[in-house]
Amino acid sequence: VENNLNELARILDPDRFFQVNRNTIAGIDSIGKIADYFNRRVILQLLPDNQEVIVSRERVQEFKEWLKK
């Protein structure tokens, strides 16, 4: 992929994809499980390989609002 993650986050459909941290963009269909994590963060279990990803503290509120859409 020629684009960096920030560019991809702007290109992808914001209703279906969210940049959860500096390293990961998650698709709504790939989120298998959501749980609270230390220090007011959230941890996601992404499908299909059950990879665990932590939503950065700065993005937690925006992530929760995104989920409500």
PDB file of N, CA, C, O and CB in Angstrom:
ATOM      1  N   VAL A   1       0.846  -1.170   0.000  1.00  0.00           N
ATOM      2  CA  VAL A   1       0.000   0.000   0.000  1.00  0.00           C
ATOM      3  C   VAL A   1       0.892   1.234   0.000  1.00  0.00           C
ATOM      4  O   VAL A   1       1.835   1.328   0.786  1.00  0.00           O
ATOM      5  CB  VAL A   1      -0.963  -0.002   1.217  1.00  0.00           C
ATOM      6  N   GLU A   2       0.598   2.159  -0.866  1.00  0.00           N
ATOM      7  CA  GLU A   2       1.429   3.349  -0.990  1.00  0.00           C
ATOM      8  C   GLU A   2       1.071   4.438   0.013  1.00  0.00           C
ATOM      9  O   GLU A   2       1.900   5.301   0.301  1.00  0.00           O
ATOM     10  CB  GLU A   2       1.320   3.897  -2.380  1.00  0.00           C
ATOM     11  N   ASN A   3      -0.138   4.417   0.549  1.00  0.00           N
ATOM     12  CA  ASN A   3      -0.580   5.449   1.475  1.00  0.00           C
ATOM     13  C   ASN A   3      -0.179   5.104   2.903  1.00  0.00           C
ATOM     14  O   ASN A   3      -0.079   3.934   3.272  1.00  0.00           O
ATOM     15  CB  ASN A   3      -2.095   5.637   1.381  1.00  0.00           C
ATOM     16  N   ASN A   4       0.054   6.161   3.711  1.00  0.00           N
ATOM     17  CA  ASN A   4       0.299   5.881   5.119  1.00  0.00           C
ATOM     18  C   ASN A   4      -1.054   5.706   5.824  1.00  0.00           C
ATOM     19  O   ASN A   4      -2.103   5.917   5.215  1.00  0.00           O
ATOM     20  CB  ASN A   4       1.141   7.029   5.784  1.00  0.00           C
ATOM     21  N   LEU A   5      -1.027   5.326   7.085  1.00  0.00           N
ATOM     22  CA  LEU A   5      -2.249   4.999   7.805  1.00  0.00           C
ATOM     23  C   LEU A   5      -3.196   6.187   7.918  1.00  0.00           C
ATOM     24  O   LEU A   5      -4.407   6.017   7.777  1.00  0.00           O
ATOM     25  CB  LEU A   5      -1.912   4.488   9.179  1.00  0.00           C
ATOM     26  N   ASN A   6      -2.677   7.376   8.167  1.00  0.00           N
ATOM     27  CA  ASN A   6      -3.543   8.557   8.265  1.00  0.00           C
ATOM     28  C   ASN A   6      -4.242   8.843   6.946  1.00  0.00           C
ATOM     29  O   ASN A   6      -5.416   9.215   6.936  1.00  0.00           O
ATOM     30  CB  ASN A   6      -2.733   9.778   8.696  1.00  0.00           C
ATOM     31  N   GLU A   7      -3.535   8.672   5.832  1.00  0.00           N
ATOM     32  CA  GLU A   7      -4.140   8.872   4.513  1.00  0.00           C
ATOM     33  C   GLU A   7      -5.214   7.830   4.260  1.00  0.00           C
ATOM     34  O   GLU A   7      -6.287   8.154   3.752  1.00  0.00           O
ATOM     35  CB  GLU A   7      -3.072   8.813   3.408  1.00  0.00           C
ATOM     36  N   LEU A   8      -4.936   6.581   4.609  1.00  0.00           N
ATOM     37  CA  LEU A   8      -5.932   5.522   4.432  1.00  0.00           C
ATOM     38  C   LEU A   8      -7.184   5.794   5.266  1.00  0.00           C
ATOM     39  O   LEU A   8      -8.301   5.559   4.805  1.00  0.00           O
ATOM     40  CB  LEU A   8      -5.333   4.160   4.812  1.00  0.00           C
ATOM     41  N   ALA A   9      -7.003   6.283   6.478  1.00  0.00           N
ATOM     42  CA  ALA A   9      -8.147   6.580   7.343  1.00  0.00           C
ATOM     43  C   ALA A   9      -9.040   7.636   6.705  1.00  0.00           C
ATOM     44  O   ALA A   9     -10.259   7.591   6.871  1.00  0.00           O
ATOM     45  CB  ALA A   9      -7.673   7.052   8.728  1.00  0.00           C
ATOM     46  N   ARG A  10      -8.461   8.576   5.985  1.00  0.00           N
ATOM     47  CA  ARG A  10      -9.250   9.610   5.314  1.00  0.00           C
ATOM     48  C   ARG A  10      -9.937   9.074   4.068  1.00  0.00           C
ATOM     49  O   ARG A  10     -11.017   9.543   3.706  1.00  0.00           O
ATOM     50  CB  ARG A  10      -8.365  10.791   4.946  1.00  0.00           C
ATOM     51  N   ILE A  11      -9.321   8.094   3.406  1.00  0.00           N
ATOM     52  CA  ILE A  11      -9.855   7.550   2.160  1.00  0.00           C
ATOM     53  C   ILE A  11     -10.990   6.551   2.415  1.00  0.00           C
ATOM     54  O   ILE A  11     -11.989   6.542   1.696  1.00  0.00           O
ATOM     55  CB  ILE A  11      -8.738   6.878   1.362  1.00  0.00           C
ATOM     56  N   LEU A  12     -10.831   5.724   3.428  1.00  0.00           N
ATOM     57  CA  LEU A  12     -11.812   4.674   3.711  1.00  0.00           C
ATOM     58  C   LEU A  12     -13.115   5.260   4.223  1.00  0.00           C
ATOM     59  O   LEU A  12     -13.140   6.364   4.767  1.00  0.00           O
ATOM     60  CB  LEU A  12     -11.256   3.684   4.727  1.00  0.00           C
ATOM     61  N   ASP A  13     -14.196   4.514   4.045  1.00  0.00           N
ATOM     62  CA  ASP A  13     -15.529   4.928   4.494  1.00  0.00           C
ATOM     63  C   ASP A  13     -15.536   5.066   6.019  1.00  0.00           C
ATOM     64  O   ASP A  13     -15.351   4.071   6.720  1.00  0.00           O
ATOM     65  CB  ASP A  13     -16.615   3.906   4.029  1.00  0.00           C
ATOM     66  N   PRO A  14     -15.744   6.271   6.542  1.00  0.00           N
ATOM     67  CA  PRO A  14     -15.704   6.479   7.993  1.00  0.00           C
ATOM     68  C   PRO A  14     -16.841   5.790   8.746  1.00  0.00           C
ATOM     69  O   PRO A  14     -16.770   5.650   9.966  1.00  0.00           O
ATOM     70  CB  PRO A  14     -15.741   7.947   8.288  1.00  0.00           C
ATOM     71  N   ASP A  15     -17.875   5.363   8.046  1.00  0.00           N
ATOM     72  CA  ASP A  15     -18.947   4.611   8.705  1.00  0.00           C
ATOM     73  C   ASP A  15     -18.556   3.157   8.931  1.00  0.00           C
ATOM     74  O   ASP A  15     -19.150   2.474   9.766  1.00  0.00           O
ATOM     75  CB  ASP A  15     -20.227   4.678   7.878  1.00  0.00           C
ATOM     76  N   ARG A  16     -17.556   2.681   8.190  1.00  0.00           N
ATOM     77  CA  ARG A  16     -17.173   1.273   8.278  1.00  0.00           C
ATOM     78  C   ARG A  16     -15.785   1.044   8.874  1.00  0.00           C
ATOM     79  O   ARG A  16     -15.492  -0.060   9.331  1.00  0.00           O
ATOM     80  CB  ARG A  16     -17.228   0.659   6.918  1.00  0.00           C
ATOM     81  N   PHE A  17     -14.920   2.072   8.878  1.00  0.00           N
ATOM     82  CA  PHE A  17     -13.548   1.919   9.347  1.00  0.00           C
ATOM     83  C   PHE A  17     -13.184   3.018  10.335  1.00  0.00           C
ATOM     84  O   PHE A  17     -13.630   4.159  10.213  1.00  0.00           O
ATOM     85  CB  PHE A  17     -12.577   1.928   8.169  1.00  0.00           C
ATOM     86  N   PHE A  18     -12.353   2.645  11.330  1.00  0.00           N
ATOM     87  CA  PHE A  18     -11.923   3.590  12.349  1.00  0.00           C
ATOM     88  C   PHE A  18     -10.462   3.326  12.683  1.00  0.00           C
ATOM     89  O   PHE A  18     -10.061   2.179  12.881  1.00  0.00           O
ATOM     90  CB  PHE A  18     -12.809   3.485  13.618  1.00  0.00           C
ATOM     91  N   GLN A  19      -9.665   4.393  12.747  1.00  0.00           N
ATOM     92  CA  GLN A  19      -8.267   4.249  13.148  1.00  0.00           C
ATOM     93  C   GLN A  19      -8.215   4.218  14.667  1.00  0.00           C
ATOM     94  O   GLN A  19      -8.392   5.245  15.322  1.00  0.00           O
ATOM     95  CB  GLN A  19      -7.381   5.409  12.576  1.00  0.00           C
ATOM     96  N   VAL A  20      -7.970   3.031  15.228  1.00  0.00           N
ATOM     97  CA  VAL A  20      -8.028   2.844  16.681  1.00  0.00           C
ATOM     98  C   VAL A  20      -6.750   3.275  17.387  1.00  0.00           C
ATOM     99  O   VAL A  20      -6.778   3.595  18.576  1.00  0.00           O
ATOM    100  CB  VAL A  20      -8.310   1.398  17.001  1.00  0.00           C
ATOM    101  N   ASN A  21      -5.631   3.287  16.672  1.00  0.00           N
ATOM    102  CA  ASN A  21      -4.358   3.736  17.236  1.00  0.00           C
ATOM    103  C   ASN A  21      -3.406   4.052  16.083  1.00  0.00           C
ATOM    104  O   ASN A  21      -3.818   4.052  14.923  1.00  0.00           O
ATOM    105  CB  ASN A  21      -3.744   2.652  18.193  1.00  0.00           C
ATOM    106  N   ARG A  22      -2.154   4.317  16.389  1.00  0.00           N
ATOM    107  CA  ARG A  22      -1.189   4.695  15.342  1.00  0.00           C
ATOM    108  C   ARG A  22      -0.918   3.585  14.340  1.00  0.00           C
ATOM    109  O   ARG A  22      -0.445   3.845  13.234  1.00  0.00           O
ATOM    110  CB  ARG A  22       0.111   5.113  15.973  1.00  0.00           C
ATOM    111  N   ASN A  23      -1.215   2.350  14.721  1.00  0.00           N
ATOM    112  CA  ASN A  23      -0.837   1.205  13.887  1.00  0.00           C
ATOM    113  C   ASN A  23      -1.990   0.461  13.237  1.00  0.00           C
ATOM    114  O   ASN A  23      -1.761  -0.396  12.383  1.00  0.00           O
ATOM    115  CB  ASN A  23      -0.069   0.252  14.698  1.00  0.00           C
ATOM    116  N   THR A  24      -3.228   0.766  13.621  1.00  0.00           N
ATOM    117  CA  THR A  24      -4.326  -0.095  13.207  1.00  0.00           C
ATOM    118  C   THR A  24      -5.571   0.679  12.803  1.00  0.00           C
ATOM    119  O   THR A  24      -5.998   1.606  13.491  1.00  0.00           O
ATOM    120  CB  THR A  24      -4.666  -1.046  14.310  1.00  0.00           C
ATOM    121  N   ILE A  25      -6.138   0.283  11.682  1.00  0.00           N
ATOM    122  CA  ILE A  25      -7.473   0.714  11.276  1.00  0.00           C
ATOM    123  C   ILE A  25      -8.343  -0.535  11.347  1.00  0.00           C
ATOM    124  O   ILE A  25      -8.006  -1.566  10.764  1.00  0.00           O
ATOM    125  CB  ILE A  25      -7.484   1.374   9.817  1.00  0.00           C
ATOM    126  N   ALA A  26      -9.458  -0.441  12.060  1.00  0.00           N
ATOM    127  CA  ALA A  26     -10.347  -1.590  12.214  1.00  0.00           C
ATOM    128  C   ALA A  26     -11.636  -1.370  11.432  1.00  0.00           C
ATOM    129  O   ALA A  26     -12.194  -0.273  11.433  1.00  0.00           O
ATOM    130  CB  ALA A  26     -10.660  -1.841  13.701  1.00  0.00           C
ATOM    131  N   GLY A  27     -12.094  -2.405  10.776  1.00  0.00           N
ATOM    132  CA  GLY A  27     -13.389  -2.378  10.109  1.00  0.00           C
ATOM    133  C   GLY A  27     -14.463  -2.822  11.089  1.00  0.00           C
ATOM    134  O   GLY A  27     -14.222  -3.687  11.931  1.00  0.00           O
ATOM    135  N   ILE A  28     -15.633  -2.239  10.982  1.00  0.00           N
ATOM    136  CA  ILE A  28     -16.716  -2.558  11.909  1.00  0.00           C
ATOM    137  C   ILE A  28     -17.022  -4.062  11.907  1.00  0.00           C
ATOM    138  O   ILE A  28     -17.353  -4.625  12.950  1.00  0.00           O
ATOM    139  CB  ILE A  28     -17.978  -1.758  11.545  1.00  0.00           C
ATOM    140  N   ASP A  29     -16.916  -4.704  10.760  1.00  0.00           N
ATOM    141  CA  ASP A  29     -17.214  -6.136  10.658  1.00  0.00           C
ATOM    142  C   ASP A  29     -16.109  -7.015  11.241  1.00  0.00           C
ATOM    143  O   ASP A  29     -16.315  -8.211  11.449  1.00  0.00           O
ATOM    144  CB  ASP A  29     -17.442  -6.509   9.209  1.00  0.00           C
ATOM    145  N   SER A  30     -14.933  -6.428  11.508  1.00  0.00           N
ATOM    146  CA  SER A  30     -13.825  -7.229  12.031  1.00  0.00           C
ATOM    147  C   SER A  30     -13.758  -7.224  13.559  1.00  0.00           C
ATOM    148  O   SER A  30     -12.929  -7.923  14.141  1.00  0.00           O
ATOM    149  CB  SER A  30     -12.518  -6.720  11.466  1.00  0.00           C
ATOM    150  N   ILE A  31     -14.611  -6.453  14.204  1.00  0.00           N
ATOM    151  CA  ILE A  31     -14.570  -6.371  15.664  1.00  0.00           C
ATOM    152  C   ILE A  31     -15.388  -7.510  16.248  1.00  0.00           C
ATOM    153  O   ILE A  31     -16.612  -7.550  16.119  1.00  0.00           O
ATOM    154  CB  ILE A  31     -15.103  -4.998  16.165  1.00  0.00           C
ATOM    155  N   GLY A  32     -14.684  -8.441  16.896  1.00  0.00           N
ATOM    156  CA  GLY A  32     -15.348  -9.600  17.476  1.00  0.00           C
ATOM    157  C   GLY A  32     -15.755  -9.392  18.918  1.00  0.00           C
ATOM    158  O   GLY A  32     -16.784  -9.902  19.362  1.00  0.00           O
ATOM    159  N   LYS A  33     -14.942  -8.636  19.654  1.00  0.00           N
ATOM    160  CA  LYS A  33     -15.193  -8.447  21.084  1.00  0.00           C
ATOM    161  C   LYS A  33     -14.601  -7.114  21.512  1.00  0.00           C
ATOM    162  O   LYS A  33     -13.553  -6.700  21.015  1.00  0.00           O
ATOM    163  CB  LYS A  33     -14.591  -9.617  21.924  1.00  0.00           C
ATOM    164  N   ILE A  34     -15.286  -6.439  22.445  1.00  0.00           N
ATOM    165  CA  ILE A  34     -14.828  -5.164  22.990  1.00  0.00           C
ATOM    166  C   ILE A  34     -14.851  -5.277  24.505  1.00  0.00           C
ATOM    167  O   ILE A  34     -15.826  -5.754  25.086  1.00  0.00           O
ATOM    168  CB  ILE A  34     -15.717  -3.966  22.494  1.00  0.00           C
ATOM    169  N   ALA A  35     -13.765  -4.834  25.144  1.00  0.00           N
ATOM    170  CA  ALA A  35     -13.703  -4.888  26.611  1.00  0.00           C
ATOM    171  C   ALA A  35     -12.967  -3.665  27.137  1.00  0.00           C
ATOM    172  O   ALA A  35     -12.103  -3.107  26.462  1.00  0.00           O
ATOM    173  CB  ALA A  35     -13.004  -6.190  27.092  1.00  0.00           C
ATOM    174  N   ASP A  36     -13.321  -3.256  28.356  1.00  0.00           N
ATOM    175  CA  ASP A  36     -12.591  -2.179  29.011  1.00  0.00           C
ATOM    176  C   ASP A  36     -11.182  -2.653  29.321  1.00  0.00           C
ATOM    177  O   ASP A  36     -10.946  -3.839  29.551  1.00  0.00           O
ATOM    178  CB  ASP A  36     -13.314  -1.718  30.302  1.00  0.00           C
ATOM    179  N   TYR A  37     -10.250  -1.709  29.322  1.00  0.00           N
ATOM    180  CA  TYR A  37      -8.844  -2.005  29.544  1.00  0.00           C
ATOM    181  C   TYR A  37      -8.304  -0.990  30.539  1.00  0.00           C
ATOM    182  O   TYR A  37      -9.016  -0.061  30.920  1.00  0.00           O
ATOM    183  CB  TYR A  37      -8.035  -1.975  28.208  1.00  0.00           C
ATOM    184  N   PHE A  38      -7.092  -1.150  30.954  1.00  0.00           N
ATOM    185  CA  PHE A  38      -6.477  -0.265  31.943  1.00  0.00           C
ATOM    186  C   PHE A  38      -6.459   1.192  31.483  1.00  0.00           C
ATOM    187  O   PHE A  38      -6.402   1.485  30.289  1.00  0.00           O
ATOM    188  CB  PHE A  38      -5.062  -0.725  32.241  1.00  0.00           C
ATOM    189  N   ASN A  39      -6.509   2.090  32.459  1.00  0.00           N
ATOM    190  CA  ASN A  39      -6.315   3.521  32.227  1.00  0.00           C
ATOM    191  C   ASN A  39      -7.319   4.111  31.237  1.00  0.00           C
ATOM    192  O   ASN A  39      -6.949   4.901  30.369  1.00  0.00           O
ATOM    193  CB  ASN A  39      -4.916   3.767  31.727  1.00  0.00           C
ATOM    194  N   ARG A  40      -8.599   3.722  31.372  1.00  0.00           N
ATOM    195  CA  ARG A  40      -9.715   4.225  30.555  1.00  0.00           C
ATOM    196  C   ARG A  40      -9.562   3.916  29.067  1.00  0.00           C
ATOM    197  O   ARG A  40     -10.099   4.639  28.228  1.00  0.00           O
ATOM    198  CB  ARG A  40      -9.847   5.717  30.739  1.00  0.00           C
ATOM    199  N   ARG A  41      -8.852   2.873  28.742  1.00  0.00           N
ATOM    200  CA  ARG A  41      -8.722   2.462  27.351  1.00  0.00           C
ATOM    201  C   ARG A  41      -9.662   1.299  27.078  1.00  0.00           C
ATOM    202  O   ARG A  41     -10.310   0.778  27.986  1.00  0.00           O
ATOM    203  CB  ARG A  41      -7.261   2.075  27.021  1.00  0.00           C
ATOM    204  N   VAL A  42      -9.724   0.904  25.820  1.00  0.00           N
ATOM    205  CA  VAL A  42     -10.579  -0.199  25.376  1.00  0.00           C
ATOM    206  C   VAL A  42      -9.709  -1.157  24.591  1.00  0.00           C
ATOM    207  O   VAL A  42      -8.813  -0.737  23.858  1.00  0.00           O
ATOM    208  CB  VAL A  42     -11.792   0.309  24.514  1.00  0.00           C
ATOM    209  N   ILE A  43      -9.973  -2.451  24.743  1.00  0.00           N
ATOM    210  CA  ILE A  43      -9.249  -3.459  23.971  1.00  0.00           C
ATOM    211  C   ILE A  43     -10.237  -4.166  23.048  1.00  0.00           C
ATOM    212  O   ILE A  43     -11.353  -4.503  23.445  1.00  0.00           O
ATOM    213  CB  ILE A  43      -8.526  -4.483  24.910  1.00  0.00           C
ATOM    214  N   LEU A  44      -9.801  -4.382  21.811  1.00  0.00           N
ATOM    215  CA  LEU A  44     -10.641  -5.039  20.812  1.00  0.00           C
ATOM    216  C   LEU A  44     -10.033  -6.384  20.451  1.00  0.00           C
ATOM    217  O   LEU A  44      -8.813  -6.549  20.437  1.00  0.00           O
ATOM    218  CB  LEU A  44     -10.801  -4.154  19.549  1.00  0.00           C
ATOM    219  N   GLN A  45     -10.888  -7.324  20.164  1.00  0.00           N
ATOM    220  CA  GLN A  45     -10.452  -8.597  19.606  1.00  0.00           C
ATOM    221  C   GLN A  45     -10.923  -8.593  18.158  1.00  0.00           C
ATOM    222  O   GLN A  45     -12.123  -8.597  17.884  1.00  0.00           O
ATOM    223  CB  GLN A  45     -11.026  -9.844  20.420  1.00  0.00           C
ATOM    224  N   LEU A  46      -9.964  -8.584  17.234  1.00  0.00           N
ATOM    225  CA  LEU A  46     -10.292  -8.475  15.817  1.00  0.00           C
ATOM    226  C   LEU A  46     -10.325  -9.847  15.144  1.00  0.00           C
ATOM    227  O   LEU A  46      -9.485 -10.708  15.405  1.00  0.00           O
ATOM    228  CB  LEU A  46      -9.285  -7.570  15.112  1.00  0.00           C
ATOM    229  N   LEU A  47     -11.294 -10.019  14.292  1.00  0.00           N
ATOM    230  CA  LEU A  47     -11.458 -11.249  13.529  1.00  0.00           C
ATOM    231  C   LEU A  47     -10.661 -11.133  12.235  1.00  0.00           C
ATOM    232  O   LEU A  47     -10.454 -10.007  11.784  1.00  0.00           O
ATOM    233  CB  LEU A  47     -12.960 -11.532  13.235  1.00  0.00           C
ATOM    234  N   PRO A  48     -10.219 -12.165  11.630  1.00  0.00           N
ATOM    235  CA  PRO A  48     -10.520 -13.554  11.928  1.00  0.00           C
ATOM    236  C   PRO A  48      -9.511 -14.222  12.854  1.00  0.00           C
ATOM    237  O   PRO A  48      -9.737 -15.352  13.286  1.00  0.00           O
ATOM    238  CB  PRO A  48     -10.603 -14.321  10.662  1.00  0.00           C
ATOM    239  N   ASP A  49      -8.401 -13.552  13.169  1.00  0.00           N
ATOM    240  CA  ASP A  49      -7.347 -14.229  13.931  1.00  0.00           C
ATOM    241  C   ASP A  49      -7.335 -13.890  15.418  1.00  0.00           C
ATOM    242  O   ASP A  49      -6.397 -14.257  16.126  1.00  0.00           O
ATOM    243  CB  ASP A  49      -6.016 -13.888  13.345  1.00  0.00           C
ATOM    244  N   ASN A  50      -8.371 -13.189  15.905  1.00  0.00           N
ATOM    245  CA  ASN A  50      -8.494 -12.825  17.324  1.00  0.00           C
ATOM    246  C   ASN A  50      -7.339 -11.966  17.828  1.00  0.00           C
ATOM    247  O   ASN A  50      -6.977 -12.030  19.003  1.00  0.00           O
ATOM    248  CB  ASN A  50      -8.585 -14.072  18.164  1.00  0.00           C
ATOM    249  N   GLN A  51      -6.770 -11.173  16.945  1.00  0.00           N
ATOM    250  CA  GLN A  51      -5.706 -10.246  17.337  1.00  0.00           C
ATOM    251  C   GLN A  51      -6.277  -9.218  18.304  1.00  0.00           C
ATOM    252  O   GLN A  51      -7.359  -8.679  18.072  1.00  0.00           O
ATOM    253  CB  GLN A  51      -5.082  -9.546  16.091  1.00  0.00           C
ATOM    254  N   GLU A  52      -5.550  -8.941  19.395  1.00  0.00           N
ATOM    255  CA  GLU A  52      -5.992  -7.943  20.363  1.00  0.00           C
ATOM    256  C   GLU A  52      -5.327  -6.610  20.056  1.00  0.00           C
ATOM    257  O   GLU A  52      -4.113  -6.532  19.864  1.00  0.00           O
ATOM    258  CB  GLU A  52      -5.672  -8.393  21.810  1.00  0.00           C
ATOM    259  N   VAL A  53      -6.148  -5.557  20.012  1.00  0.00           N
ATOM    260  CA  VAL A  53      -5.688  -4.219  19.696  1.00  0.00           C
ATOM    261  C   VAL A  53      -6.253  -3.270  20.739  1.00  0.00           C
ATOM    262  O   VAL A  53      -7.429  -3.353  21.094  1.00  0.00           O
ATOM    263  CB  VAL A  53      -6.109  -3.798  18.256  1.00  0.00           C
ATOM    264  N   ILE A  54      -5.411  -2.368  21.229  1.00  0.00           N
ATOM    265  CA  ILE A  54      -5.845  -1.411  22.238  1.00  0.00           C
ATOM    266  C   ILE A  54      -6.190  -0.087  21.552  1.00  0.00           C
ATOM    267  O   ILE A  54      -5.400   0.449  20.775  1.00  0.00           O
ATOM    268  CB  ILE A  54      -4.745  -1.207  23.324  1.00  0.00           C
ATOM    269  N   VAL A  55      -7.381   0.426  21.855  1.00  0.00           N
ATOM    270  CA  VAL A  55      -7.776   1.735  21.356  1.00  0.00           C
ATOM    271  C   VAL A  55      -7.047   2.770  22.210  1.00  0.00           C
ATOM    272  O   VAL A  55      -7.119   2.733  23.438  1.00  0.00           O
ATOM    273  CB  VAL A  55      -9.345   1.935  21.405  1.00  0.00           C
ATOM    274  N   SER A  56      -6.355   3.682  21.560  1.00  0.00           N
ATOM    275  CA  SER A  56      -5.602   4.683  22.309  1.00  0.00           C
ATOM    276  C   SER A  56      -6.543   5.532  23.156  1.00  0.00           C
ATOM    277  O   SER A  56      -7.689   5.779  22.778  1.00  0.00           O
ATOM    278  CB  SER A  56      -4.789   5.574  21.354  1.00  0.00           C
ATOM    279  N   ARG A  57      -6.050   5.968  24.290  1.00  0.00           N
ATOM    280  CA  ARG A  57      -6.852   6.735  25.241  1.00  0.00           C
ATOM    281  C   ARG A  57      -7.442   7.982  24.578  1.00  0.00           C
ATOM    282  O   ARG A  57      -8.568   8.373  24.883  1.00  0.00           O
ATOM    283  CB  ARG A  57      -6.003   7.133  26.458  1.00  0.00           C
ATOM    284  N   GLU A  58      -6.688   8.600  23.680  1.00  0.00           N
ATOM    285  CA  GLU A  58      -7.151   9.807  23.001  1.00  0.00           C
ATOM    286  C   GLU A  58      -8.310   9.532  22.050  1.00  0.00           C
ATOM    287  O   GLU A  58      -9.064  10.446  21.714  1.00  0.00           O
ATOM    288  CB  GLU A  58      -6.011  10.440  22.239  1.00  0.00           C
ATOM    289  N   ARG A  59      -8.461   8.294  21.616  1.00  0.00           N
ATOM    290  CA  ARG A  59      -9.486   7.965  20.622  1.00  0.00           C
ATOM    291  C   ARG A  59     -10.683   7.202  21.207  1.00  0.00           C
ATOM    292  O   ARG A  59     -11.635   6.914  20.481  1.00  0.00           O
ATOM    293  CB  ARG A  59      -8.868   7.149  19.515  1.00  0.00           C
ATOM    294  N   VAL A  60     -10.654   6.876  22.477  1.00  0.00           N
ATOM    295  CA  VAL A  60     -11.711   6.048  23.070  1.00  0.00           C
ATOM    296  C   VAL A  60     -13.082   6.691  22.929  1.00  0.00           C
ATOM    297  O   VAL A  60     -14.026   6.029  22.496  1.00  0.00           O
ATOM    298  CB  VAL A  60     -11.416   5.791  24.540  1.00  0.00           C
ATOM    299  N   GLN A  61     -13.217   7.968  23.283  1.00  0.00           N
ATOM    300  CA  GLN A  61     -14.520   8.621  23.223  1.00  0.00           C
ATOM    301  C   GLN A  61     -15.045   8.661  21.793  1.00  0.00           C
ATOM    302  O   GLN A  61     -16.213   8.360  21.544  1.00  0.00           O
ATOM    303  CB  GLN A  61     -14.434  10.038  23.792  1.00  0.00           C
ATOM    304  N   GLU A  62     -14.176   9.036  20.854  1.00  0.00           N
ATOM    305  CA  GLU A  62     -14.571   9.071  19.450  1.00  0.00           C
ATOM    306  C   GLU A  62     -14.927   7.674  18.948  1.00  0.00           C
ATOM    307  O   GLU A  62     -15.860   7.517  18.160  1.00  0.00           O
ATOM    308  CB  GLU A  62     -13.450   9.671  18.595  1.00  0.00           C
ATOM    309  N   PHE A  63     -14.194   6.666  19.396  1.00  0.00           N
ATOM    310  CA  PHE A  63     -14.483   5.284  19.010  1.00  0.00           C
ATOM    311  C   PHE A  63     -15.871   4.860  19.499  1.00  0.00           C
ATOM    312  O   PHE A  63     -16.637   4.257  18.747  1.00  0.00           O
ATOM    313  CB  PHE A  63     -13.408   4.334  19.573  1.00  0.00           C
ATOM    314  N   LYS A  64     -16.192   5.170  20.746  1.00  0.00           N
ATOM    315  CA  LYS A  64     -17.512   4.813  21.290  1.00  0.00           C
ATOM    316  C   LYS A  64     -18.632   5.507  20.532  1.00  0.00           C
ATOM    317  O   LYS A  64     -19.679   4.910  20.282  1.00  0.00           O
ATOM    318  CB  LYS A  64     -17.593   5.172  22.777  1.00  0.00           C
ATOM    319  N   GLU A  65     -18.420   6.755  20.170  1.00  0.00           N
ATOM    320  CA  GLU A  65     -19.418   7.472  19.369  1.00  0.00           C
ATOM    321  C   GLU A  65     -19.555   6.845  17.984  1.00  0.00           C
ATOM    322  O   GLU A  65     -20.660   6.750  17.451  1.00  0.00           O
ATOM    323  CB  GLU A  65     -19.041   8.960  19.242  1.00  0.00           C
ATOM    324  N   TRP A  66     -18.440   6.422  17.404  1.00  0.00           N
ATOM    325  CA  TRP A  66     -18.456   5.770  16.106  1.00  0.00           C
ATOM    326  C   TRP A  66     -19.263   4.475  16.160  1.00  0.00           C
ATOM    327  O   TRP A  66     -20.001   4.162  15.226  1.00  0.00           O
ATOM    328  CB  TRP A  66     -17.028   5.489  15.636  1.00  0.00           C
ATOM    329  N   LEU A  67     -19.125   3.726  17.246  1.00  0.00           N
ATOM    330  CA  LEU A  67     -19.855   2.464  17.387  1.00  0.00           C
ATOM    331  C   LEU A  67     -21.364   2.682  17.444  1.00  0.00           C
ATOM    332  O   LEU A  67     -22.131   1.836  16.983  1.00  0.00           O
ATOM    333  CB  LEU A  67     -19.394   1.730  18.639  1.00  0.00           C
ATOM    334  N   LYS A  68     -21.790   3.800  18.000  1.00  0.00           N
ATOM    335  CA  LYS A  68     -23.225   4.082  18.151  1.00  0.00           C
ATOM    336  C   LYS A  68     -23.909   4.380  16.835  1.00  0.00           C
ATOM    337  O   LYS A  68     -25.135   4.315  16.755  1.00  0.00           O
ATOM    338  CB  LYS A  68     -23.428   5.240  19.084  1.00  0.00           C
ATOM    339  N   LYS A  69     -23.142   4.711  15.788  1.00  0.00           N
ATOM    340  CA  LYS A  69     -23.739   5.049  14.490  1.00  0.00           C
ATOM    341  C   LYS A  69     -24.408   3.869  13.853  1.00  0.00           C
ATOM    342  O   LYS A  69     -24.959   3.988  12.759  1.00  0.00           O
ATOM    343  CB  LYS A  69     -22.699   5.596  13.555  1.00  0.00           C
TER     344      LYS A  69
END
